[in-house]
């Protein structure tokens, strides 16, 4: 009787998968925050609130948050390029970019919360 050949199971690098999922979560979050930010800016403009003192302040806050989120997207793009080149997110440059990304994401959460508070104030 001939012995059936069995395939060896694929080995999955769990650290690599965690990083990939982490970056995917950051991308999704940054994209949703950018879209929400655009909608909020549009709402300020269409309602005419942007032309008041408080509306101008909220607009500046939203624009600052938008620029910050664009920076997050830029860092995510650099990490994706690094992964495509090396096959993994490792090394000094990757650690630096991941550290920068963590800081940017923390700050963007704070900025988004502050902008949401300002918009809620206008909704009274």
N, C-alpha and C positions, 0 to 999 in steps of 0.2 A: 504494500500500500504506500503510495507517495505521500509525503508529508506536505501539508498545505503551508505555503509561505505566509507569514504574518507580517504586516507592516508595523514598523516601529512608530509609536505615537509621536506626534510633533511635540517638541519641547517649547513651552511658552515662557518667555522672560517676563515675569510678573512685574518687575520694576519698570520695564519698558511700557507695558500695558497701562500701569498706573499713571505714568507720565503722559501717555497718549490720551487717556481719559481725562486727566486733569486739564490738559491743554484744550481738549474738546469742550469741556465745561466752561473754561475761560472764554473761548471763542463764542459759544452760545450766549453766555452772560453779557459779554461786551456788545454783541450784535443787538441783543434785546434792549440794552441800555441806550445804545445809539439811536435805535428806532423810537424809543420812548422820549428821548431827548429832542429828537426832530419834531415829534408830535407836539411836545410842550412848547417849543419855540414857535411852531406854526399857530398854536392856540393863542399864544401871547400876541402874535402879529394880527391874526384875523379878528380878535376881539378888540383890538386897539389898546389893550392894556400895556403893550410894550412902550407906548408913548407917555406913560405916567412915570413919576419918579420911582415908585416901587416896581413897576413893570420893567423899567430900564435896568434896575438892579437885578431883578430875576433873570432878565435876558443875558446880562453879563455873566451871571452865575451859570446859566445853562450853556453859554458859549464856552466858558472855561471848562465845564464838565465835558463838553463835546470834544474839545481839543485834547483833554486828558484821555478820553476814551479812544481817540485816534492814535495816541501814543501807545496805549495798550494793544491796539490792533497791529501797530508797527512792530512791537516786541514779539507778538505772537507770530507774525510773518517771519521775523528773523529766526525764531526758534524752529519754525517749520522748515526753513531753508537749511538750518544746521542739521536737523534730523534727516532731511533728504540727502545731504552730502555725506554724513557719517553713518547713517542708519540708526542712530540713537541720539538721545539728548544727554550727552555726557561731556565732561571736560570743564575747564576753567571758564570758558566763554558761556557755556550753557548754564553753569551755576550762577554766573553774574547776571545773565538775562532772566533766569528764574527768580532770583532775588529781586531784581528790578520789577519784574512782573507782579510778584506778590505785593510789593509796596504800592505799585500803581493800582492794583485791584482794590486794596484796602482803601486807598485815598478816593478812588472813583465811587466806592460804596458810600463814603462819607459825603462826597460832593452830590451824589444823586439823592441821598436822603435830605440834604439841605435844600436842594432844588425842589424836591417834592413838597417839603414844608412850605416853601415860598409859594408854590402853586396852590397848595391847599388853602393858604391864607387868602389868595385871590378868589377862591371858590366860595368864600363865606357869604 
